[in-house]
Amino acid sequence: MDDTGHTERLSLKDKLDIAAKFIGVFASIAGGVIWLNTYMKDVNQRLTDKQKETIRYHELYNREMLLSARETFATYRAKAFAEAMPEISKFHSPRQADEQAPVLLRAAMTKQILAEPQKSEIPRLINFYEQLSVCVDLEMCDGGSAQRLFKGDAYDIYYLLAGYIENKRLRDTSYAIGLEQLGYETAYEKADRIKQELALRQNGNVRQNASSSEDASPAVH
């Protein structure tokens, strides 16, 4: 608009410049979409059928039904640690922690499960790993990918549910074998885990002692 209030008309050059800018933006967006689709297609082609099936299991693991089972396990886990940690914190050696901590934690975990026998989340969680193990055994799933995606959770679940599983194996000796295999811990991994647990506990004791010292210090007037 000029000083007289009249709207100035765009010249042909101005119109072409604006059109060129919009075309450039749309071309950039379209190019990005095409590149992404091409990349995903290329990645998908490089995955083997076994790897794709393993990823499908991981997708199932993160859906509502399994998420509910995992949340129940996490709740039981937190309660078991809260119950057992006062005794575990009194241990003085790695050997004592290695031998006695699992007993206390597993007993507390079994107690949580037996308190709610009507719940099916824990059996459902174990059954998922049994199915995954069968998929690996039949070579329909990729064993290496399954280890990378599930080993951490499988170990944690088996470690804490060992007492519950041992009771089940009195009637079914193969119960949760797949879970055990997927969560198998080597001697090196076991030693490293114990070392980390002790370090965390020692750090916690140091902070607690420091806090107690501050509370006990006389006030400066």
C-alpha positions in Angstrom: 0.0 0.0 0.0 1.4 3.4 -1.0 1.1 6.7 0.9 -2.3 7.5 -0.7 -3.8 4.3 0.7 -4.0 2.4 -2.6 -2.8 -1.2 -2.7 0.3 -1.7 -4.9 0.0 -4.4 -7.4 2.8 -7.1 -7.5 4.8 -7.1 -10.6 5.2 -10.3 -12.6 8.8 -10.6 -11.2 7.5 -10.4 -7.6 4.9 -13.1 -8.3 7.5 -15.4 -9.8 9.9 -14.8 -6.9 7.2 -15.8 -4.4 6.1 -18.8 -6.4 9.7 -19.9 -6.6 10.1 -19.7 -2.9 6.9 -21.8 -2.2 8.0 -24.4 -4.8 11.4 -24.6 -3.2 9.8 -25.3 0.3 7.4 -27.9 -1.0 10.2 -29.6 -3.0 12.3 -29.7 0.1 9.5 -31.3 2.1 8.6 -33.8 -0.6 12.3 -34.6 -1.1 12.6 -35.4 2.7 9.5 -37.7 2.7 10.8 -39.5 -0.4 14.3 -39.9 1.2 12.8 -41.2 4.5 10.6 -43.7 2.7 13.6 -44.9 0.6 15.7 -45.2 3.7 13.1 -47.2 5.6 12.6 -49.5 2.6 16.4 -50.0 2.4 16.6 -50.8 6.1 13.7 -53.2 5.9 15.2 -55.0 3.0 18.5 -55.5 5.0 16.7 -57.1 7.9 16.4 -60.8 7.7 13.0 -62.5 8.3 14.3 -63.8 11.7 15.2 -60.3 12.8 11.8 -58.9 11.6 10.0 -61.6 13.7 12.2 -60.8 16.7 11.3 -57.1 16.4 7.6 -58.1 16.1 8.0 -59.8 19.5 9.5 -56.6 20.9 6.5 -54.6 19.6 4.2 -57.1 21.4 6.3 -56.7 24.5 5.4 -52.9 24.5 1.7 -53.3 23.9 -1.0 -52.9 26.6 -1.3 -56.5 27.8 2.4 -57.0 28.4 2.9 -53.5 29.7 0.4 -54.2 32.4 2.2 -57.4 33.3 5.5 -55.5 33.4 4.0 -52.8 35.6 2.8 -55.5 38.0 6.3 -57.0 38.1 7.8 -53.6 38.7 5.4 -52.9 41.6 6.2 -56.3 43.2 9.9 -55.6 42.7 9.8 -52.3 44.4 8.0 -53.8 47.4 10.4 -56.7 47.6 13.4 -54.4 47.7 11.8 -52.2 50.3 11.2 -55.2 52.5 14.6 -56.9 52.0 17.0 -53.9 51.9 17.1 -53.2 55.7 18.7 -56.7 56.1 20.8 -56.5 52.9 22.3 -53.2 54.0 23.8 -55.0 57.0 26.0 -57.3 54.8 29.7 -56.7 55.0 31.2 -58.8 52.1 30.5 -59.5 48.4 30.2 -63.2 49.2 27.5 -62.6 51.8 25.6 -60.3 49.5 25.9 -62.9 46.7 24.7 -65.7 48.8 22.0 -64.1 51.0 20.6 -61.2 49.1 18.9 -63.3 46.4 17.3 -65.5 49.1 15.8 -62.4 50.8 14.7 -60.7 47.6 13.1 -63.9 46.1 11.3 -64.7 49.3 9.9 -61.2 49.4 8.9 -61.3 45.7 7.1 -64.7 46.1 5.3 -63.2 49.1 4.0 -60.4 46.9 2.8 -62.8 44.2 1.1 -65.2 46.6 -0.7 -62.3 48.3 -2.6 -61.8 45.0 -3.0 -65.3 43.5 -5.9 -64.2 41.3 -3.6 -62.0 39.2 -2.4 -63.5 35.9 0.2 -60.9 35.0 3.3 -62.8 36.3 2.4 -66.1 34.5 1.6 -64.0 31.4 5.0 -62.4 31.5 6.8 -65.7 31.9 4.7 -67.2 29.1 5.8 -64.4 26.8 9.5 -65.4 27.3 8.7 -69.1 26.8 7.1 -68.3 23.4 10.0 -66.1 22.4 12.4 -68.9 23.4 10.5 -71.4 21.2 10.7 -68.9 18.4 14.5 -68.8 18.7 14.8 -72.5 19.1 12.8 -73.1 15.9 15.0 -70.5 14.2 12.0 -68.3 13.4 13.5 -65.5 15.5 17.1 -64.3 15.6 18.9 -65.4 18.8 21.4 -62.6 18.8 18.7 -59.9 18.3 16.6 -61.5 21.0 19.5 -61.4 23.5 20.2 -57.7 22.7 16.5 -56.7 23.1 15.4 -58.9 26.0 18.4 -60.2 28.0 18.3 -57.3 30.6 14.7 -57.7 31.4 14.8 -61.5 31.2 17.7 -61.6 33.7 16.0 -59.3 36.2 12.7 -61.2 36.0 14.3 -64.6 36.4 16.6 -63.4 39.2 13.7 -62.1 41.3 11.2 -64.8 40.4 13.5 -67.8 41.0 11.8 -68.7 44.2 8.4 -68.7 42.6 9.7 -70.6 39.6 11.3 -73.3 41.7 8.0 -73.9 43.4 6.4 -74.3 40.0 9.1 -76.7 38.9 8.1 -79.1 41.6 5.2 -80.0 39.2 6.7 -79.0 35.9 10.5 -79.3 35.6 10.7 -77.3 32.4 8.7 -74.3 33.7 10.3 -71.0 32.7 13.3 -72.6 31.0 13.1 -70.2 28.1 13.1 -67.2 30.5 16.2 -68.7 32.3 18.0 -69.2 29.0 17.4 -65.7 27.7 18.4 -64.2 31.0 21.5 -66.3 31.6 24.3 -64.5 33.4 28.0 -65.3 32.8 30.5 -65.4 35.7 32.0 -62.1 34.5 28.5 -60.4 34.3 27.7 -61.7 37.8 30.9 -60.4 39.3 30.4 -57.0 37.6 26.8 -56.8 38.9 27.8 -57.6 42.5 30.5 -55.0 42.3 28.1 -52.3 41.1 25.5 -53.3 43.8 28.2 -53.0 46.5 29.4 -49.6 45.1 25.8 -48.3 45.1 25.2 -49.5 48.7 28.5 -48.0 49.9 27.7 -44.7 48.3 24.3 -44.8 50.0 26.0 -45.4 53.4 28.5 -42.6 52.8 25.6 -40.1 52.1 23.7 -41.4 55.1 26.7 -41.1 57.4 27.4 -37.6 56.1 23.8 -36.6 56.7 23.9 -38.0 60.2 27.2 -36.2 61.0 25.7 -32.9 59.9 22.6 -33.4 62.0 24.8 -34.3 65.0 27.1 -31.2 64.6 26.6 -28.6 67.3 25.1 -25.4 66.1 27.4 -22.4 65.8 26.1 -19.3 67.6 
